[in-house]
Amino acid sequence: MRLAAGLVALALGALIGTGAARAEPAHGIAMYGDPALPPDFVSLPHANPDAPKGGRIVFGERGGFDSLNPYILKGRAPWGVQTHVFETLMGRSWDEPFTLYGLLAESIETGPDREWVEFHLRPEAAFSDGTPLTVDDVIWSFETLAEHGLPRYRNAWDKVARWEKVGARGIRFHFTERDNELPLILGLRPVLNPRDWEGRDFAESGLEVPIGTGPYTIGAFEPGRYIEFQRNPDYWGRDLPFNRGMHNLDTIRYEYFADGDVIFEAFRAGTVSTQRETNPARWATEYDFPAVRDGRIVKSEIPHGRPSGMEGFVFNTRKPIFADWRVREALIAAFNFDFVNQTVNGGAWPRRTSYFSNSILAMDPGPAEGEVRALLEPFADQLLPGTLEGYSLPESNGDQRNRAGLRQATALLEEAGWTIRDGVLKDAAGQPFAFTITVTSSEHESIANLYADALKRLGIEARIQLLDSAQYNERRNTYDYDMIINAWGLSLSPGNEQYLYWGADGVETPGTRNYMGMNSPAAEAMIDAMLTAGDQESFVAAVKALDRILMAGRYVVPFWFADASLLAHDARLKYPERTPVYGDWIGFLPEVWWYEE
């Protein structure tokens, strides 16, 4: 049963309201308002507190790894390291838009305007080798991540004016400016073990096994081939209400393969335990193999109420060829969405018409009104056409030739100074319109080929470049591409991470997620407004305004999105009947799953 949009709106509205100032330590914190769960809650709503322990799960992953440090730019680390081995001061409930409950910290307290935040560590919190967790470990982790870690860790730390110890287990952070999200952001910083890096450079990748406080330790591994995580029976936090019904599997193994097709074959053969299917056409036609027919494999459709995020062909506007918005709009019009969606997905998935489709945060296609307009109008002279007036994607009718879309594209390209000569689109200097689409999977390669065929009819040469994941990530981190396919996952409570996605620093700073290279003071002002909003209406208005800037910026040729997740898995793997608002996203698989013979 799928979540109705109204239920998601209720969930968001219940937690985003007039935020009462905190005046004493609390068991949790919400972005606005109060946490949904009381101090004496038994378990998270989407966990089964009676789930048995034991068993194993094997995931299939594309690519490989050559590092066990997931917090730096160098090297490729298994994402499971940060998920299973390390913990944060607070833990997130994925059944609420943005609410945290105590994990390593037993309590959190903030100032009246969240101008400071104070955490108190649990006395029983410890690393897997039995070493007690200390405030000094927390400070070392936060400072090291800010100085030597991924760029996203530095951005928030720059807003920390100072910190001070409070008693034996407390620490208070004072902020330089108002930012309602900062207490939550610090609560989600990973806490590392300083002793793991004694005599080593944190910024250099390596395969030394780290010791964390989390429920799993790293077991057997072979770089580029597999890694196992073993449940720690002596895990310090196994009896916390926050963890009850979670971390049930004894072994979590990741097997690495060359591409998605090989992973699917490994799943069919029983080597891999679960397969997340992104293609509904294949879901309908290619899951009729013996293990499905005899019940060893189960097909599950799991609902969610999270925003669609954005996925599609990304223009690198650092390249002069894509600097003109009319060129980008032309290439969006040339993408025959209905035909490609039918070809790839059997037409099953809806289109992303917003960065926040499937939620109340999505922009309205008509003219901006009310508080949204008031936020945008000071930047009117900088905004691209459609931001204030209203913007919607060019439509196609599913016809393979897409004549209307190509006519619109041709007119826009002519306005921008591009004309066809001898069948080739050229600028005034006679330079042809040619670029490369860089992809990292056969699925994306097939979509790119369909797009390139359409662009040929405009006289445009779109070359396809298929790279392995290591090369692709290196190129993406340094913005060394013309066009890529990328996906941004977005939540019901967007915040500081939006600077990482759309902030001006990402135009040149490597390793951000501003893959389009956008530089918009208006977008950054909307993010500021989101972070200082005092009520639900102001927060939603700021997000809608940001969404307008992104959509009218024509930075991406949008694809479709899945409004339910298609997951095939070993029948012995079970999950709770209730799924959280975010569906099968982070914190669901494998965290709340269990194994039954």
C-alpha positions as CSV (number, residue, x, y, z in Angstrom):
1,M,0.0,0.0,0.0
2,R,1.5,3.3,-1.1
3,L,1.7,6.4,1.1
4,A,-0.6,9.1,0.0
5,A,0.8,12.6,-0.4
6,G,-1.5,13.8,2.3
7,L,0.0,11.4,4.8
8,V,3.5,12.7,4.0
9,A,2.2,16.3,4.4
10,L,0.8,15.4,7.8
11,A,4.1,13.8,8.9
12,L,6.0,16.9,7.8
13,G,3.4,19.3,9.3
14,A,3.4,17.5,12.6
15,L,7.2,18.0,13.0
16,I,7.7,21.4,11.4
17,G,5.9,24.1,13.4
18,T,6.8,26.9,15.7
19,G,9.9,25.5,17.4
20,A,9.8,25.9,21.1
21,A,13.2,26.8,22.6
22,R,14.9,24.1,24.5
23,A,15.9,25.0,28.0
24,E,17.0,21.6,29.4
25,P,18.6,18.4,28.2
26,A,16.3,16.2,26.1
27,H,16.4,12.7,24.6
28,G,16.0,14.0,21.0
29,I,15.7,16.9,18.8
30,A,13.6,17.7,15.7
31,M,14.4,20.3,13.0
32,Y,11.2,22.1,14.2
33,G,8.9,21.3,17.0
34,D,9.3,18.2,19.2
35,P,10.4,14.6,18.5
36,A,7.5,12.3,17.8
37,L,8.7,9.6,20.2
38,P,8.6,10.1,24.0
39,P,11.7,9.7,26.3
40,D,10.6,6.2,27.3
41,F,10.0,4.9,23.7
42,V,10.6,1.1,23.3
43,S,12.0,1.0,19.8
44,L,11.8,3.0,16.5
45,P,8.4,2.6,14.9
46,H,9.8,0.8,11.8
47,A,11.9,-1.8,13.8
48,N,10.7,-5.1,15.1
49,P,11.8,-5.2,18.8
50,D,11.4,-9.0,18.8
51,A,13.4,-9.7,15.7
52,P,15.8,-12.7,16.1
53,K,19.6,-12.4,15.7
54,G,21.6,-14.5,13.3
55,G,22.0,-15.2,9.6
56,R,23.7,-13.3,6.8
57,I,23.1,-11.2,3.8
58,V,25.2,-10.7,0.7
59,F,24.9,-7.5,-1.4
60,G,26.2,-7.1,-4.9
61,E,28.1,-3.9,-5.5
62,R,29.4,-2.4,-8.7
63,G,33.1,-1.5,-9.0
64,G,35.6,-2.2,-6.2
65,F,37.5,-0.6,-3.2
66,D,41.1,0.2,-2.3
67,S,40.6,2.0,1.0
68,L,38.9,1.6,4.4
69,N,38.6,5.3,5.1
70,P,35.3,6.6,3.7
71,Y,35.7,10.1,4.9
72,I,38.4,11.4,2.5
73,L,38.6,12.2,-1.2
74,K,41.5,9.8,-1.9
75,G,40.7,6.1,-2.5
76,R,37.5,4.2,-2.8
77,A,36.0,2.8,0.4
78,P,33.1,0.5,0.9
79,W,30.1,2.6,2.0
80,G,29.3,-0.1,4.6
81,V,32.3,1.1,6.7
82,Q,30.6,4.3,7.7
83,T,27.2,2.6,8.0
84,H,28.1,-0.4,10.2
85,V,31.4,0.4,11.9
86,F,31.2,4.1,13.0
87,E,28.5,5.9,14.9
88,T,27.3,9.4,15.6
89,L,26.3,11.3,18.7
90,M,22.6,11.1,17.7
91,G,20.8,8.6,15.5
92,R,18.2,9.5,12.9
93,S,14.6,8.2,12.8
94,W,13.7,7.6,9.2
95,D,10.0,7.7,10.1
96,E,10.2,11.5,10.6
97,P,11.3,14.3,8.3
98,F,14.4,15.1,10.4
99,T,14.5,14.0,14.0
100,L,17.4,12.7,16.0
101,Y,17.5,10.6,19.2
102,G,20.4,10.0,21.5
103,L,22.9,7.4,20.4
104,L,26.5,8.0,21.6
105,A,25.1,11.0,23.4
106,E,22.4,10.4,26.1
107,S,21.1,13.9,25.8
108,I,21.1,17.1,23.8
109,E,20.4,20.7,24.8
110,T,20.3,23.9,22.7
111,G,20.1,27.6,23.4
112,P,16.8,29.6,22.9
113,D,17.8,30.3,19.3
114,R,20.0,27.3,18.8
115,E,23.0,29.5,19.1
116,W,24.7,26.6,20.9
117,V,24.3,22.9,21.4
118,E,25.4,20.7,24.2
119,F,25.8,16.9,24.1
120,H,26.4,14.6,27.0
121,L,28.0,11.2,26.2
122,R,26.7,8.0,27.6
123,P,29.0,6.6,30.2
124,E,28.8,3.1,28.7
125,A,29.7,4.2,25.1
126,A,32.9,2.4,24.0
127,F,34.9,1.3,20.9
128,S,34.7,-2.3,19.9
129,D,38.0,-3.0,21.6
130,G,36.5,-2.0,24.9
131,T,38.2,1.5,25.1
132,P,35.7,4.0,26.6
133,L,34.6,6.9,24.4
134,T,35.7,10.3,25.6
135,V,35.0,13.9,24.8
136,D,38.5,14.2,23.4
137,D,37.7,11.5,20.9
138,V,34.7,13.5,19.7
139,I,36.7,16.8,19.4
140,W,39.6,15.0,17.5
141,S,37.1,13.5,15.1
142,F,35.3,16.8,14.4
143,E,38.4,18.8,13.9
144,T,40.2,16.1,11.8
145,L,37.2,15.7,9.5
146,A,36.9,19.5,9.0
147,E,40.6,19.9,8.3
148,H,41.4,16.7,6.3
149,G,38.0,15.1,5.4
150,L,35.5,15.5,2.7
151,P,34.5,19.1,1.9
152,R,31.0,18.6,3.5
153,Y,32.6,18.3,6.9
154,R,34.3,21.6,6.7
155,N,31.3,23.7,5.7
156,A,29.4,23.2,9.0
157,W,32.5,23.4,11.2
158,D,33.3,26.9,9.8
159,K,30.2,28.0,11.7
160,V,31.5,26.7,15.0
161,A,33.0,29.7,16.9
162,R,34.3,27.7,19.8
163,W,33.7,24.6,22.0
164,E,34.1,23.9,25.6
165,K,34.0,20.8,27.9
166,V,31.1,20.5,30.3
167,G,31.9,18.2,33.2
168,A,33.4,14.8,32.5
169,R,31.2,13.8,29.6
170,G,29.7,17.0,28.2
171,I,30.7,19.2,25.3
172,R,29.1,22.5,24.1
173,F,29.5,24.1,20.7
174,H,28.9,27.8,20.2
175,F,28.0,29.0,16.7
176,T,29.0,32.1,14.7
177,E,25.5,32.6,13.2
178,R,22.0,31.4,13.3
179,D,21.4,28.0,11.6
180,N,18.6,25.9,13.0
181,E,20.1,22.8,11.5
182,L,23.6,23.0,13.0
183,P,22.8,21.2,16.2
184,L,21.5,18.3,14.1
185,I,24.4,18.4,11.7
186,L,26.9,18.1,14.5
187,G,24.8,15.3,16.1
188,L,25.3,13.3,12.8
189,R,29.0,13.8,12.6
190,P,30.8,10.4,12.7
191,V,33.0,9.8,15.8
192,L,36.3,8.1,14.9
193,N,39.0,6.5,16.9
194,P,42.1,8.8,17.1
195,R,44.3,5.8,17.9
196,D,43.6,4.3,14.5
197,W,45.6,7.2,12.9
198,E,48.5,7.5,15.2
199,G,51.6,8.0,13.1
200,R,49.5,8.1,9.9
201,D,48.2,10.9,7.6
202,F,44.4,10.9,7.9
203,A,44.1,12.3,4.3
204,E,45.9,9.3,2.8
205,S,43.9,6.3,1.9
206,G,44.9,2.9,3.3
207,L,43.6,-0.6,4.2
208,E,44.3,-0.5,8.0
209,V,41.2,-1.8,9.7
210,P,39.6,0.9,11.8
211,I,38.0,0.3,15.2
212,G,34.7,2.0,15.7
213,T,31.9,2.1,18.3
214,G,29.3,0.7,15.9
215,P,27.4,-2.7,16.0
216,Y,29.8,-4.3,13.5
217,T,33.5,-4.9,13.1
218,I,35.3,-5.5,9.8
219,G,36.0,-9.1,9.1
220,A,37.5,-10.8,6.1
221,F,38.1,-8.7,3.0
222,E,40.0,-8.6,-0.3
223,P,40.4,-5.2,-1.9
224,G,38.2,-4.9,-5.0
225,R,36.5,-8.3,-4.4
226,Y,34.6,-8.5,-1.2
227,I,34.3,-7.3,2.4
228,E,32.5,-8.7,5.4
229,F,31.1,-7.0,8.5
230,Q,30.6,-9.2,11.6
231,R,28.1,-8.3,14.3
232,N,29.8,-7.5,17.6
233,P,28.0,-9.5,20.4
234,D,29.6,-7.2,22.9
235,Y,28.4,-4.0,21.2
236,W,28.0,-1.4,23.9
237,G,24.7,-0.1,22.5
238,R,22.9,-3.4,21.9
239,D,20.2,-2.7,24.6
240,L,19.4,0.9,23.8
241,P,15.8,1.5,22.8
242,F,17.1,3.2,19.7
243,N,18.8,0.0,18.6
244,R,16.1,-2.5,19.7
245,G,15.2,-4.7,16.7
246,M,18.1,-3.4,14.6
247,H,21.5,-4.9,13.6
248,N,20.1,-8.4,13.6
249,L,22.2,-10.1,11.0
250,D,25.4,-11.8,12.1
251,T,27.2,-11.2,8.8
252,I,26.8,-8.5,6.2
253,R,28.9,-9.2,3.1
254,Y,29.5,-7.0,0.0
255,E,30.6,-8.8,-3.2
256,Y,32.0,-6.5,-6.0
257,F,31.3,-7.1,-9.7
258,A,32.1,-5.4,-13.0
259,D,28.6,-4.1,-13.8
260,G,24.9,-4.4,-13.0
261,D,24.2,-7.2,-15.4
262,V,26.8,-9.4,-13.7
263,I,25.3,-8.6,-10.3
264,F,21.8,-9.7,-11.6
265,E,23.2,-13.0,-12.8
266,A,24.9,-13.5,-9.4
267,F,21.6,-12.9,-7.8
268,R,19.9,-15.4,-10.0
269,A,22.5,-17.9,-9.2
270,G,22.1,-17.4,-5.4
271,T,25.5,-15.8,-4.8
272,V,23.8,-12.4,-3.9
273,S,20.9,-12.2,-1.4
274,T,19.1,-9.2,-2.7
275,Q,18.6,-7.2,-5.9
276,R,17.2,-3.7,-6.0
277,E,15.6,-3.3,-9.4
278,T,15.4,0.1,-11.0
279,N,13.8,-1.1,-14.3
280,P,10.1,-1.9,-14.0
281,A,10.1,-3.5,-17.4
282,R,12.7,-6.0,-16.3
283,W,10.9,-6.4,-13.0
284,A,7.8,-7.5,-15.0
285,T,9.5,-9.8,-17.5
286,E,12.9,-11.1,-16.2
287,Y,12.0,-12.3,-12.6
288,D,10.4,-15.6,-13.8
289,F,13.3,-17.9,-12.9
290,P,13.2,-21.1,-10.8
291,A,14.1,-19.5,-7.5
292,V,11.2,-17.0,-7.8
293,R,8.8,-19.7,-9.0
294,D,9.5,-22.1,-6.1
295,G,9.5,-19.3,-3.5
296,R,13.2,-19.2,-2.6
297,I,13.2,-15.6,-3.9
298,V,10.5,-13.1,-2.9
299,K,9.5,-10.0,-4.9
300,S,8.6,-7.0,-2.6
301,E,7.3,-3.6,-3.6
302,I,8.0,-1.2,-0.8
303,P,6.3,2.2,-0.6
304,H,7.9,5.4,0.4
305,G,7.0,9.1,0.8
306,R,10.4,10.7,0.2
307,P,11.0,13.4,-2.4
308,S,12.0,12.2,-5.8
309,G,15.4,14.0,-5.8
310,M,16.8,14.7,-9.2
311,E,18.4,12.4,-11.7
312,G,19.3,13.0,-15.3
313,F,21.8,14.3,-17.8
314,V,23.8,17.0,-16.0
315,F,25.2,19.9,-18.0
316,N,28.6,21.0,-16.9
317,T,28.1,24.8,-17.2
318,R,31.8,25.3,-16.6
319,K,32.1,24.3,-20.2
320,P,31.3,27.3,-22.6
321,I,29.1,25.1,-24.8
322,F,26.6,24.8,-22.0
323,A,26.9,28.3,-20.5
324,D,23.8,29.7,-22.3
325,W,20.5,28.7,-20.7
326,R,18.8,28.6,-24.1
327,V,21.2,25.9,-25.2
328,R,20.3,23.9,-22.1
329,E,16.6,24.4,-22.6
330,A,17.0,23.3,-26.2
331,L,18.7,20.0,-25.2
332,I,16.0,19.4,-22.6
333,A,13.4,19.9,-25.3
334,A,15.3,17.4,-27.5
335,F,15.0,14.7,-24.9
336,N,12.0,12.6,-25.9
337,F,11.0,11.7,-22.4
338,D,7.9,9.7,-23.1
339,F,9.5,7.6,-25.8
340,V,12.7,6.9,-23.7
341,N,10.6,6.1,-20.6
342,Q,8.5,3.7,-22.6
343,T,11.6,2.1,-24.1
344,V,13.5,1.7,-20.9
345,N,10.8,1.3,-18.3
346,G,7.6,0.4,-20.1
347,G,6.3,3.8,-19.3
348,A,5.9,2.8,-15.6
349,W,7.6,5.7,-13.8
350,P,6.5,9.3,-13.6
351,R,8.7,12.2,-14.6
352,R,10.7,14.3,-12.2
353,T,9.1,17.8,-12.7
354,S,10.8,19.2,-9.6
355,Y,13.8,18.4,-7.4
356,F,11.2,17.6,-4.7
357,S,8.5,15.8,-6.7
358,N,6.4,13.4,-4.6
359,S,6.3,15.8,-1.7
360,I,4.7,19.1,-0.5
361,L,8.1,20.7,-1.0
362,A,7.8,20.7,-4.8
363,M,7.5,24.0,-6.6
364,D,4.2,24.9,-8.2
365,P,4.5,25.3,-12.0
366,G,2.6,28.6,-12.2
367,P,3.8,32.1,-11.2
368,A,5.5,32.5,-7.9
369,E,3.1,33.8,-5.2
370,G,3.1,34.9,-1.6
371,E,6.2,34.2,0.5
372,V,7.9,32.4,-2.4
373,R,7.7,35.5,-4.6
374,A,8.8,37.7,-1.7
375,L,11.9,35.6,-1.2
376,L,12.8,35.6,-4.9
377,E,12.0,39.2,-5.9
378,P,15.2,40.8,-4.5
379,F,17.1,38.7,-7.0
380,A,14.8,39.3,-9.9
381,D,17.5,40.8,-12.2
382,Q,19.6,37.6,-11.7
383,L,16.9,35.0,-12.2
384,L,16.5,33.1,-15.4
385,P,13.2,33.2,-17.3
386,G,10.5,31.1,-15.7
387,T,11.7,31.4,-12.1
388,L,9.1,34.0,-11.2
389,E,6.8,33.6,-14.1
390,G,6.5,29.8,-13.8
391,Y,8.4,27.0,-15.4
392,S,7.5,23.5,-16.7
393,L,9.4,21.0,-18.7
394,P,8.9,20.8,-22.4
395,E,6.4,18.0,-23.2
396,S,6.7,15.1,-25.7
397,N,3.9,12.9,-26.9
398,G,5.7,9.6,-27.1
399,D,6.2,9.7,-30.9
400,Q,9.7,8.5,-31.7
401,R,10.5,11.5,-33.9
402,N,9.5,14.2,-31.3
403,R,9.0,16.8,-34.1
404,A,7.6,19.4,-31.7
405,G,10.5,19.1,-29.3
406,L,13.1,19.3,-32.0
407,R,11.4,22.3,-33.6
408,Q,11.5,24.1,-30.2
409,A,15.1,23.1,-29.7
410,T,16.1,24.4,-33.2
411,A,14.5,27.8,-32.5
412,L,16.3,28.1,-29.2
413,L,19.7,27.1,-30.6
414,E,19.3,29.7,-33.4
415,E,18.6,32.3,-30.8
416,A,21.8,31.3,-29.0
417,G,23.8,31.6,-32.3
418,W,23.9,28.0,-33.5
419,T,22.8,27.1,-37.0
420,I,23.0,24.0,-39.2
421,R,25.5,24.0,-42.0
422,D,25.9,21.0,-44.2
423,G,24.0,18.9,-41.6
424,V,26.2,20.0,-38.7
425,L,25.2,22.5,-36.0
426,K,27.9,25.2,-35.8
427,D,28.4,28.5,-34.0
428,A,29.3,31.8,-35.7
429,A,33.0,30.8,-35.8
430,G,32.2,27.6,-37.6
431,Q,32.9,25.3,-34.6
432,P,30.6,22.2,-34.5
433,F,28.4,21.5,-31.5
434,A,29.9,18.3,-30.1
435,F,30.3,17.0,-26.6
436,T,30.8,13.8,-24.6
437,I,28.4,12.0,-22.3
438,T,30.4,10.1,-19.6
439,V,28.6,7.2,-18.0
440,T,29.5,4.3,-15.8
441,S,26.9,1.6,-16.4
442,S,25.4,-0.2,-19.4
443,E,22.0,0.9,-18.3
444,H,23.0,4.6,-18.5
445,E,24.9,3.9,-21.8
446,S,21.6,2.7,-23.4
447,I,19.8,5.9,-22.3
448,A,22.6,8.0,-23.5
449,N,22.5,6.3,-26.9
450,L,18.8,7.0,-27.3
451,Y,19.5,10.7,-26.5
452,A,22.5,10.9,-28.8
453,D,20.3,9.5,-31.7
454,A,17.8,12.3,-31.1
455,L,20.5,15.0,-31.0
456,K,21.9,13.8,-34.3
457,R,18.8,15.2,-35.9
458,L,19.8,18.6,-34.6
459,G,23.2,18.3,-36.1
460,I,24.8,17.7,-32.7
461,E,27.4,15.0,-32.1
462,A,27.1,13.5,-28.7
463,R,29.8,10.9,-28.0
464,I,29.3,8.2,-25.4
465,Q,32.2,7.4,-23.0
466,L,31.8,4.4,-20.7
467,L,34.2,4.3,-17.7
468,D,34.7,2.0,-14.8
469,S,33.6,3.3,-11.4
470,A,37.1,4.4,-10.3
471,Q,37.8,6.5,-13.4
472,Y,34.3,7.9,-13.4
473,N,34.5,9.0,-9.7
474,E,37.8,10.6,-10.3
475,R,36.5,12.5,-13.3
476,R,33.3,13.5,-11.5
477,N,35.2,14.7,-8.3
478,T,37.3,17.0,-10.4
479,Y,34.5,18.1,-12.8
480,D,36.4,16.7,-15.8
481,Y,33.5,16.0,-18.1
482,D,31.0,17.7,-20.5
483,M,27.9,15.8,-19.4
484,I,27.2,13.0,-16.9
485,I,24.3,11.2,-15.5
486,N,23.9,11.9,-11.8
487,A,21.3,11.4,-9.0
488,W,20.8,13.7,-6.0
489,G,18.8,12.1,-3.2
490,L,16.8,14.7,-1.3
491,S,14.9,14.5,2.0
492,L,11.8,16.0,3.5
493,S,14.1,18.3,5.5
494,P,16.8,19.7,3.2
495,G,19.4,21.8,5.0
496,N,23.2,22.5,5.0
497,E,23.9,19.8,2.5
498,Q,22.2,22.0,-0.1
499,Y,25.3,24.2,0.0
500,L,27.4,21.2,-1.0
501,Y,25.0,20.5,-3.9
502,W,24.4,24.0,-5.3
503,G,26.8,26.3,-3.5
504,A,29.3,28.6,-5.4
505,D,32.3,27.0,-3.6
506,G,31.6,23.9,-5.7
507,V,32.3,25.7,-9.0
508,E,36.1,25.2,-8.4
509,T,36.5,23.2,-5.1
510,P,36.9,19.5,-6.0
511,G,34.7,16.8,-4.3
512,T,31.5,18.8,-3.8
513,R,28.2,17.7,-5.5
514,N,27.7,20.8,-7.5
515,Y,28.3,18.8,-10.6
516,M,26.6,21.4,-12.9
517,G,28.9,24.2,-11.7
518,M,26.0,26.6,-10.8
519,N,26.9,29.9,-9.2
520,S,23.7,31.5,-7.9
521,P,23.6,34.0,-5.0
522,A,19.8,33.6,-5.1
523,A,20.0,29.8,-4.5
524,E,22.4,30.4,-1.5
525,A,20.0,33.0,-0.1
526,M,17.1,30.5,-0.3
527,I,19.2,27.9,1.6
528,D,20.0,30.6,4.2
529,A,16.2,31.2,4.5
530,M,15.5,27.4,4.9
531,L,18.1,27.2,7.8
532,T,16.7,30.2,9.7
533,A,13.0,29.6,9.1
534,G,10.9,29.8,12.3
535,D,7.8,27.9,11.1
536,Q,6.5,25.4,8.6
537,E,5.2,27.9,6.1
538,S,8.5,29.8,5.9
539,F,10.5,26.7,5.6
540,V,8.3,25.2,2.8
541,A,8.3,28.6,1.0
542,A,12.1,28.7,1.0
543,V,12.4,25.2,-0.4
544,K,9.9,25.9,-3.1
545,A,11.8,29.0,-4.0
546,L,15.1,27.1,-4.2
547,D,13.3,24.5,-6.4
548,R,12.3,27.2,-8.8
549,I,15.8,28.4,-9.2
550,L,17.1,24.9,-9.8
551,M,14.4,24.0,-12.3
552,A,14.5,27.3,-14.2
553,G,18.3,27.0,-14.2
554,R,17.9,24.2,-16.7
555,Y,20.9,22.4,-15.2
556,V,19.6,18.8,-15.7
557,V,17.7,16.9,-18.3
558,P,15.3,15.2,-15.8
559,F,14.6,11.4,-15.9
560,W,11.8,9.5,-14.2
561,F,11.6,8.5,-10.5
562,A,10.3,5.4,-8.7
563,D,7.4,6.1,-6.4
564,A,7.9,2.6,-4.9
565,S,11.0,0.5,-4.5
566,L,11.2,-2.9,-6.3
567,L,13.3,-5.3,-4.2
568,A,13.8,-9.0,-4.8
569,H,15.4,-11.0,-2.0
570,D,16.1,-14.3,-0.4
571,A,12.8,-15.5,1.2
572,R,14.6,-16.1,4.5
573,L,15.3,-12.4,4.9
574,K,12.4,-10.6,6.5
575,Y,11.5,-7.0,7.2
576,P,8.9,-5.3,9.5
577,E,5.4,-4.8,8.2
578,R,5.5,-1.1,8.7
579,T,7.9,0.9,6.6
580,P,9.1,4.4,7.5
581,V,8.2,7.5,5.6
582,Y,11.5,7.3,3.7
583,G,10.6,3.7,2.7
584,D,13.5,1.4,2.1
585,W,16.1,4.1,2.2
586,I,19.0,4.4,4.7
587,G,18.2,2.8,8.0
588,F,16.0,0.1,6.5
589,L,18.0,-2.5,4.7
590,P,19.8,-4.2,6.3
591,E,19.4,-2.4,9.6
592,V,15.9,-3.6,10.5
593,W,15.9,-6.9,8.5
594,W,16.4,-10.3,10.1
595,Y,17.0,-13.9,9.0
596,E,14.6,-16.8,9.5
597,E,15.2,-20.4,8.3
